[in-house]
Amino acid sequence: MKDKVAIVTGAAGGIGEAIVRSLGARGARVLGTGRNDAKLAALKGALGDTVAFDFVAVDATAQDAPARIVQGAVEKFGRLDVLVNNAGSFNFGPVDQTTDAMLDEVLDISLRAPFRLCREALAHMPEGGAIVFIGSTWGIYGTPGGGAYSTVKAGQIGLMQTLAAEYGPRGVRANYVAPTVVRTEMTDAFWDLDFFRRTNHELTPLQRDCTAADIGAMVAFLASDEAGFVNGQTIAVDGGISTTRYVSPAAIGAVRQ
C-alpha cells in the first residue's frame, strides 16, 4: 500500500488507532477524523515518523463533514484510495426501550454519516480503491437488546453490498469487517464480569481476547491489493462465535442455581 492514501473515521479510538497503525505499517498515508481535536493531535504525536498521518477534527454528522474530510485527504496527500468507516455509536437496548432520540443518534452516526462520506469519496477513488466498514457480529445475527445498534450494523451490510455491485465494475471494492466485542479501554469495565464471560468467552472457540490489532490487520488486508478480488464480503473477526455452536467444557459442566 505504499503511498496510497486512506481515510479512517473514529481514528482516535482503540480500534481506530490500530487501523491507522496497521495501514501505516504497509506504507499508506492516513487522514484520521473524529470529534476530539486533542485526541487526534495526541495520536499524531504518538505516531511520530512511523506513519504519515494528519487529521481533520469534525463531527461526522455535520452537514459539511464529508466535503471537509475528503478535501482534507486530497489537499494534504494528493489523492484518495481507501475509506474506512469506523466511527459509530455504541448505543443499544431493547426495541421497546429505544427512544426516538436514541434511534436518531445511532442512525445519524453509524449509517447516514458513512453513506454520505462514501458518496463524497467515490468521486475521487481510482481503480483499485477500497471501502471498508467496521461493523459488528451484532449485524449478522440476532442479539437480545441489540435494538437500533444491531439494526444499523445490518444496514451497513446492505450499503456495503450495494457499493460492491455498483462500483465493482470500475475497480472499487467494498467489504465489511464484523468484530466480536474487542478488548479496549471502553470495554475493560465489564470484560471480566460473569455475565460477559458467559455470553462471550464461553461461546468462543478461540481462547483469547479479540484485540484492536486483530481488526487493524484485517482492515489492512482488505484495503490492500492482496485482497484485490475480495468484494462484497462480510468477514467476521470473532474467534468463531458467529458460525459455531461452541460451548466451553467449563460451561457445559457448570452447576448453576
N, C-alpha and C positions, 0 to 999 in steps of 0.2 A: 504493500500500500504506500510505498514511498512517494511522497509529495502529493498524495491525494488529500482532499480536504473534507472533513466531517463536521457536522453539527451534532452536538449532544445536548438535549434538553435535560433539565434537572441535574446538571453536571456536578454540583457541589455536594450531592448526597452520597451515601456509601456506594450504591450500585453505579451511580453516575460517574463518580471518580474512578472506579475500577474500569469502566468502559473507556474513559478518557485515557487512562494509563495503558490499557491493552491496545487501543488503536494507535497511540503514540509509539508504543514499542515496535509496531510494524512500520513505522515511518510516516504515519498520517499526521497532518496538521489539523488541529482541532479547535473549533469555536464552541465554547461552553455557554449555556444560558441558564438562567434561574432568576428568582426574585431578589436574592440576597447578594448585594454587591460585595459586602465584606467577605462572605464565604468564598465567592468566586475569586476575589483578589488573593485570599489566603491560599486557595488551591493553586493559583498561578505561581505564587511564591514557593509553595512546596514542590511543585514540579520542576522549577528552575529551568535548566537547559535540557532536561531529559525528554520533554515533549514541547513541540512548537504549539503553544496554547495561548489563546486570547479569549475574551468573553464579552458578552453583551448582557447586562443585567436588565431584565424586563419580565413583567408578569405575562405568562404565556397566553392568558385570556384577553389581554389588552387588544383593542382593535388594530393597532399598528404593529403588534408584536411580530407577525410573520414577515412583514417587509423589513423591519429593523434587524431581525435575526439573519435572514438570508442576505440582505445587503451587507451586514457586518461580516459575514463569511467571505463574500465576494470582494469586498473592499480590502479586508485585511490579508486574505490569502489568494485572491485572484480567480477562484473557481469554487465549485461545489460538486462533490462526488457522492457523499454519504449523508443520510439523515437518520439519526437515532432518536426516536420518540420515546424518551424515558420518563419525563415528568408525569406525575399523576397524583390523584387524591386517594388516600387510604381511608376513606370514609365509608363505612359499611354498617349494615344492620338489617334485621328482618324487614320485608316489604311493608308490612302493616305499621312499622315504626319508623319508616323513612319519610321525612317531611319533604315538601317541595324544595325547601332551601338546600337540604342535603342532596337531593336528586340533581338540582341545577348545578351545584358545585362540582359534583363528580362528572356530569355530562360536559360541563364547560372545560374543565381542566384535562380530562382524560380522553374525550372524544372530539369535541368541537375544536379545541386548540390544535391537536395533531392533524385533524382534517385540513384546517386552514393552513397550517405550516407545510403540509405536503403539497397542497395546491400552489403555494408560493414557490416552493423549492423545485418543483418539477420543471419549471421553465428554464432552470439553469443546469439541470442534471444531464450529463452526456451519456452516450452509450457506455455501459459498464458501471453506471450508477447503482446505488443500493439504498433501500429504505428498510429500516429495522424497527419494529415495535417491541417495546418491553411490556409484556402483558402479565399474565398470571395463570397458574393452573386453575384458578377460580374462574377463568374464562372458558375452560374446556370441560369442566364437569360441575355438576350441581353441588352447592355448598350451603348448608343451613346458615342463614344470617348474611349471605353474600349481598343481597339487595342490589342497590344501584352499582356497587363496585363490580360484582360478577356480571351484571348486565352490560356495563360499559366495556369490560375486558372482552366479552364475547363480541360486542360490536366492533372492537378494534380488529378482530379476526376477519369480520366481513369487509372492513375497509381495506385491510391488507390484501385479501384475495381479489378484491376489485382492482386495486392498483396493479397487482401481478398480472391480471388479464389485460388491463387497459394499456399498460406501459411496457410490459414484457416485449412486445414486438419492436420497440425502439431500444431495447437493451437495458432497461431499468428494472431491476428486480425488487421484490418486496417480500419480506418474511417476518415471522412473529416468534419471539422468544417467550416461553411461558415458564418462569421460575416458580419453584415452590417457595415457601417462606425462607428468606435469606437472612442469615445472622448479621445484623448491622446494629448500629447504635440505637435505632428506632425499635428493634425487636428484642433487644437484650433483656428488657424488663420482664418479659413473660417466657423467655426461652426455656427455662428450667422448671416452670410450673407444671404440676401434674396434668392438668387438662391439655396443655400443649404437647407434652410427652406422649399422651395417649392418642391425640389426633394427628400427630406429625411423626415423631421419632419412631413410634411403634408400628407405623404403617409404611415406613420407607425401607426398602431392601438394603440400600447402601447405608452403612452405619457410620456416617459422619455428617457434619453440618454442611449445608449448601452455603457457599461463600460468594461475596460480591465478585471475586476474581473468577469464579466459575462462569458467571454471567458475562463478564467482560471478555473472556476468552471466546465464548460462543458468538458474541456480537462481532468481534474482530474477524472471526472466520466467515460469518455470513456477509460481512461488508467487503471482504477481500475477493480477489479474482479466483482464489482456490474454491470458492463456492459459486463459481460463475454459471452453473446450471441448476442452482438451487433457487426456486422461485415459487411463491405462493404457499410456503410451508409454515406450519405451526410446530415448533420444536420445543418440547418440554425439557427443562433442565431441573429435574426433580428427584433424582435418585430412584425413579421407578414407581413413585407413589400413584401416578395417574393411570398407569397401564397394568398394574398387578393387583392381586388381592392379598398381598403380603401382610401378615400379622406376625410380630416378633414372637419368638418362643416364650419370652417372659410374659407377654400379654396373654398368650394362649393359656399359660399355666397359672395365671394370677387368680387368686381368690378375692373377690371384691364384694363389699357389702351392698 
